Amino acid sequence: MNETSAAPADTTSAPDSDGILDEALQRLHSSGPERVVRLTNHGPMAVESLVRGGQAHTVHRWLDYYRHKLEDMPARVSPVTDENWREALGEPRRAADWIDHFSRALAERPWREVLAAWWPVLLPGIAGGSTHPVIRVGHAVRGLTAPGGGTAPRVAELAHGLGYWAARHAPLPPRAPRALPDAAGAAAALDAVQRIPVQDGGLPDRFAQLTSVPAWPTAPATDPQTARARLGDLVTAAVHRYATHGHTDPIMLVHAATAPNAVLRALPALPRELWAPSLDAAWAASAAVTAAYAPAAPAPSDELREAYAEAGRSTFDEVFARAAAHGDDHTIKFADTALDVGDERARAAALRGVELNPPAL
């Protein structure tokens, strides 16, 4: 795989691995999408990553560790319907109502139809829930599009992901675009993102400080394949950049890569006319996270030496096994996205995640 574009990882897995994923999702679906004041339930995303990364044998042990972090599904308020959904959009306390709504929709219509109908509604709120809802949807879609993936637990997982996204739907504040050179690629565009003045507080407070972002790509992508290629370039650039710039907030900065990669994973299941707006939304989310958390300067080269050296002598299976043994949910998910990119710099970035984040197991 080349150094400038991301591609989906091989989603082929053994039948027993698929069974483990379905069992894990069933274990998780009695839990709510959040825990302890807005912290996200990462369980479904992490177990799907573990299965696709060849670590299915670790899933139930990981869930045994993680289960103390889970909380029950929140109380229902009132049903979301085709008539009242607009007033419920972006209402976190309606998460269970939204999950019920999508569960009903997915029982009545094929999952691709439901996804296509709601994607343009939800896409402007990609930043809601610290981008976790779109990431959860991306994992759900990958699970559904894997061979034999249309199982009931995976359809239910899509309902949970879409419901969480609808409940946490939150558009970014208006931003003035800033011009970039015509030939600027994704890496140059991320480098050009200006940091917010006060890098403190929660994500909503940080996003409220956004006033401008680079206009990237400089020419709108009217061709779907061009949009997809540019989105792959963005994922690759964000993964590579994490190795050098992830040190100030190694948890939050993974989302500059994992959020656009979730969109990239969903594209094959979406109508092609939605690919260009998906690129625009993914760039806005990645740039916003970068502005909110990126350091003023890259890490010193001596801090990177070990990760780059190990990346040069390790396979990606070995790197992902390190992330799985580390156990931190964000580290697992970022390594999974780095696996999609698939080059040596991506392996180094995944290993930096292992270095920078506290181990969970």
C-alpha positions in Angstrom: 0.0 0.0 0.0 1.3 3.4 -0.8 2.2 6.2 1.6 -0.5 8.6 0.5 -3.8 6.8 0.6 -5.7 4.7 3.1 -7.6 1.6 2.1 -10.0 -0.6 4.0 -8.4 -3.5 5.9 -9.3 -7.0 5.0 -12.5 -7.8 6.8 -12.4 -11.5 6.1 -12.5 -13.5 9.3 -13.2 -17.0 10.4 -16.7 -18.0 11.3 -15.8 -18.4 15.0 -14.4 -14.9 15.0 -17.7 -13.6 13.6 -19.6 -15.5 16.3 -17.4 -13.9 19.0 -18.3 -10.4 17.6 -22.0 -11.1 17.6 -21.8 -12.5 21.2 -19.8 -9.5 22.3 -22.3 -7.1 20.8 -25.2 -8.9 22.4 -23.4 -8.5 25.8 -23.1 -4.8 25.2 -26.5 -3.9 23.9 -28.2 -3.7 27.3 -25.8 -0.9 28.1 -26.2 2.7 27.2 -24.0 4.6 24.7 -22.5 6.7 27.5 -21.3 6.4 31.0 -20.4 8.7 33.9 -21.3 12.1 32.6 -20.7 12.0 28.8 -18.0 9.5 28.7 -18.6 7.2 25.7 -19.1 3.5 25.8 -16.3 2.3 23.6 -17.0 -1.4 24.0 -18.7 -2.1 20.6 -16.0 -0.2 18.7 -13.2 -1.8 20.5 -14.5 -5.4 20.1 -15.1 -4.9 16.4 -11.6 -3.7 16.1 -10.2 -6.6 18.0 -12.0 -9.1 15.8 -11.0 -7.5 12.5 -7.4 -7.2 13.7 -7.1 -10.9 14.3 -7.5 -10.7 18.1 -10.9 -12.3 18.5 -9.5 -14.6 21.2 -9.0 -11.5 23.4 -12.5 -10.1 23.1 -14.3 -11.7 26.0 -11.4 -11.2 28.4 -11.3 -7.5 27.3 -15.1 -7.2 27.9 -14.7 -8.7 31.4 -12.2 -5.9 32.2 -14.4 -3.2 30.6 -17.8 -4.2 32.0 -17.4 -2.2 35.2 -17.4 0.9 33.0 -20.7 0.2 31.5 -24.0 1.7 32.6 -27.6 0.6 31.9 -29.5 2.0 29.0 -30.9 5.4 30.0 -34.6 5.8 30.7 -36.9 6.4 27.8 -38.6 9.8 27.6 -41.1 9.4 24.7 -41.0 7.7 21.3 -39.2 9.4 18.4 -41.5 9.3 15.4 -41.5 10.4 11.8 -43.4 13.5 12.9 -41.4 14.7 15.9 -37.8 13.6 15.2 -36.6 17.1 14.4 -37.4 18.3 18.0 -35.5 15.3 19.4 -32.4 15.7 17.3 -29.4 16.6 19.4 -31.2 15.7 22.7 -28.8 13.5 24.7 -31.5 12.4 27.1 -33.4 10.9 24.2 -30.7 8.4 23.4 -32.9 5.3 24.2 -35.8 6.8 22.3 -33.6 7.3 19.2 -32.2 3.8 19.5 -35.7 2.4 19.6 -36.6 4.5 16.6 -33.8 3.1 14.5 -34.4 -0.4 15.7 -38.0 -0.1 14.4 -36.7 1.4 11.1 -34.2 -1.3 10.6 -36.8 -4.0 11.3 -38.9 -2.5 8.4 -36.3 -1.6 5.8 -32.9 -2.9 4.7 -30.1 -1.4 6.7 -28.5 0.3 3.7 -31.7 2.2 2.9 -32.0 3.4 6.5 -28.3 4.5 6.5 -28.6 6.3 3.2 -31.8 8.1 4.3 -30.3 9.3 7.6 -26.7 10.0 6.7 -27.3 13.5 5.2 -29.4 14.3 8.2 -26.8 13.3 10.8 -23.6 14.3 8.9 -23.8 18.0 9.8 -23.6 16.9 13.5 -20.5 14.8 13.0 -18.7 16.5 15.9 -21.3 15.6 18.5 -20.3 13.3 21.3 -16.6 14.1 20.5 -17.1 12.4 17.1 -17.7 9.0 18.8 -21.1 8.4 17.3 -19.9 8.5 13.7 -17.0 6.3 14.7 -19.4 3.8 16.2 -21.5 3.9 13.0 -18.3 3.3 10.9 -17.5 0.2 12.9 -21.1 -1.0 12.6 -21.0 -0.6 8.8 -17.8 -2.5 8.5 -19.3 -5.3 10.6 -22.3 -5.4 8.4 -20.4 -5.4 5.1 -18.0 -8.2 6.2 -18.8 -11.6 4.6 -21.9 -13.0 6.4 -22.2 -9.7 8.3 -25.9 -9.1 8.1 -26.6 -10.7 11.5 -29.2 -9.5 14.0 -26.6 -8.3 16.5 -24.9 -6.2 13.9 -28.1 -4.7 12.6 -28.9 -3.8 16.2 -25.4 -2.3 16.6 -26.2 0.0 13.7 -29.4 1.1 15.4 -27.4 1.9 18.6 -24.8 3.8 16.6 -27.3 5.9 14.6 -29.4 6.5 17.7 -26.3 7.8 19.6 -25.4 10.0 16.7 -28.9 11.5 16.6 -29.0 12.1 20.3 -25.6 13.8 20.3 -26.0 15.6 17.0 -24.1 18.9 17.3 -23.0 21.0 14.4 -19.7 22.8 14.6 -19.9 26.6 15.0 -19.7 28.7 11.8 -16.2 29.1 10.6 -14.6 31.4 8.0 -12.6 29.4 5.4 -8.9 30.3 4.9 -7.2 29.8 1.6 -4.5 27.2 1.0 -2.2 26.8 -2.0 -4.0 25.0 -4.8 -1.7 22.0 -4.6 -2.0 21.6 -0.8 -2.5 17.9 0.2 -4.1 16.6 3.4 -0.9 16.7 5.4 -0.2 20.4 4.5 -3.8 21.2 5.3 -3.6 19.7 8.8 -0.3 21.5 9.3 -2.1 24.8 8.4 -4.8 24.4 11.0 -4.5 27.1 13.6 -4.7 26.1 17.3 -7.5 27.6 19.4 -6.4 30.4 21.7 -7.2 28.5 25.0 -6.5 24.8 24.9 -8.4 24.0 28.1 -11.7 22.6 29.1 -14.0 20.1 27.5 -14.5 19.6 23.8 -17.7 21.8 23.5 -15.8 24.7 25.1 -12.9 24.2 22.8 -15.0 23.9 19.6 -16.8 27.1 20.6 -13.4 28.9 20.0 -13.2 27.8 16.4 -13.3 30.8 14.1 -11.7 29.5 10.9 -10.3 26.4 9.2 -8.3 26.0 6.0 -10.5 25.4 3.0 -9.5 21.9 2.0 -9.6 20.5 -0.6 -9.2 23.8 -2.4 -11.3 22.5 -5.4 -14.6 20.9 -4.4 -14.7 17.2 -5.2 -17.5 16.7 -7.7 -16.4 13.2 -8.7 -17.2 10.5 -6.0 -14.0 8.6 -6.6 -12.0 11.8 -6.2 -13.8 12.5 -2.9 -13.0 9.0 -1.7 -9.3 9.3 -2.6 -9.0 12.6 -0.8 -10.7 11.1 2.2 -8.2 8.3 2.2 -5.4 10.9 2.0 -6.9 12.7 5.0 -6.9 9.5 7.1 -3.3 8.7 6.1 -2.1 12.2 6.9 -3.9 12.2 10.3 -2.5 8.8 11.3 1.0 9.8 10.3 0.7 13.2 12.1 -0.3 11.4 15.4 3.2 10.0 15.6 4.8 13.4 15.8 1.9 15.5 17.3 -0.1 13.1 19.5 1.9 13.8 22.7 -0.1 16.7 24.2 -3.4 14.8 24.3 -2.9 11.3 23.0 -6.5 10.3 23.8 -8.4 13.1 22.1 -6.0 13.5 19.1 -6.8 9.9 17.9 -10.2 11.2 16.7 -8.5 13.4 14.1 -7.9 10.1 12.3 -10.6 7.7 13.6 -13.5 10.0 12.7 -12.6 10.5 9.0 -11.8 6.8 8.8 -15.2 5.9 10.1 -16.7 8.0 7.2 -14.3 6.3 4.8 -15.5 2.9 6.0 -19.1 3.9 5.5 -18.7 5.2 1.9 -19.2 1.9 0.1 -22.6 1.4 1.7 -23.7 4.9 0.8 -25.0 6.4 -2.5 -22.2 8.0 -4.4 -23.8 11.4 -4.4 -23.1 11.5 -0.6 -19.4 10.9 -0.9 -18.3 14.5 -1.6 -20.3 16.0 1.3 -19.0 13.2 3.5 -15.4 14.3 2.7 -16.3 17.9 3.6 -17.8 16.9 7.0 -14.9 14.5 7.8 -12.3 17.3 7.0 -14.2 19.7 9.3 -14.2 17.2 12.1 -10.6 16.3 11.8 -9.5 19.9 11.5 -11.6 20.9 14.6 -10.0 18.2 16.7 -6.6 19.2 15.5 -7.3 22.9 16.3 -8.6 21.9 19.8 -5.8 19.6 20.9 -2.7 19.7 18.7 0.6 20.9 20.2 2.4 24.0 19.1 5.4 21.9 17.9 6.1 18.3 17.0 7.7 16.0 19.6 11.5 16.0 19.6 13.0 13.4 17.3 14.6 11.4 20.1 11.2 10.7 21.6 10.1 9.1 18.3 13.2 7.0 17.7 12.0 3.9 19.5 8.6 3.8 17.8 10.1 4.2 14.4 12.7 1.6 15.0 10.2 -0.9 16.2 7.9 -0.1 13.3 10.7 -1.0 10.9 11.2 -4.5 12.3 7.5 -5.3 13.1 4.6 -6.6 11.1 1.2 -5.0 11.5 -0.1 -8.1 13.2 2.6 -7.7 15.8 1.8 -4.0 16.3 -1.9 -4.6 16.6 -1.2 -7.5 19.1 0.7 -4.9 21.2 -2.3 -2.6 21.1 -4.6 -5.4 22.1 -2.4 -6.4 25.0 -2.2 -2.7 26.0 -6.0 -2.8 26.3 -6.9 0.9 26.2 -9.9 1.4 24.0 -8.7 4.4 22.2 -5.3 2.8 21.6 -7.0 -0.3 20.1 -9.2 1.8 17.8 -6.4 4.0 16.6 -4.2 1.0 15.9 -7.1 -0.4 13.9 -7.3 2.8 11.8 -3.5 2.8 11.4 -3.8 -0.8 10.2 -6.1 0.5 7.4 -3.4 2.9 6.3 -0.9 0.0 6.4 2.6 1.6 5.9 5.6 1.8 8.2 4.8 5.3 9.4 1.3 4.1 10.4 2.9 1.3 12.4 5.0 3.9 14.1 2.0 6.0 14.9 0.2 3.0 16.4 3.2 2.2 18.5 3.2 5.8 19.7 -0.3 5.3 20.9 0.9 2.3 22.9 3.7 4.5 24.4 1.6 7.6 25.1 -1.6 6.2 26.6 -1.7 4.4 30.0 -2.2 0.7 29.7 -5.6 -0.7 30.7 -4.8 -4.4 31.1 
